[in-house]
Amino acid sequence: MIISNGHLGIVYQSCNFRFTGRGTRRTHTLLPDGTVLTARSRAKLTSREPEPGAAGVESRLVALGAPPRTAGESPAQWLPRALEQLGARPVPHPGNFRYVLAVGRTRAERSRTVIALKAVPYPKNIA
């Protein structure tokens, strides 16, 4: 299975955006169809608050082959069992590339914009 590494942000580089490194490292849950179960989707299932998207997340996992919830089983109890049954696996993600641009209507306003993140060299394709 091929998993896309994303893109280097060549358009951002050509428009002189400042490259400030990577965002937060995370661990994604890779599902058997190659899609990712996001942290937000997990939260919809495991939170105790009624969440309108929880049913959609649950039905998506069942459609992939997860067992249906048993009577009295909470979504938070069901999720680990469902992911194990599916063969979902954790995949470390190094964080997305982060580009920033000074904002302002005029050149003077943009030059006064303070960007707290230090600029680092642009990432290049090493293939």
Secondary structure, 3 states (H helix, E strand, C coil): CCCCCCCCCHHHHHCCCEEEEECCCEEEEECCCCCEECHHHHHHHHCCCCCCCHHHHHHHHHHCCCCCCCCCCCHHHHHHHHHHHHCCEEEEECCCEEEECCCCCCHHHHHHCCCCCCCCCCCCCCC
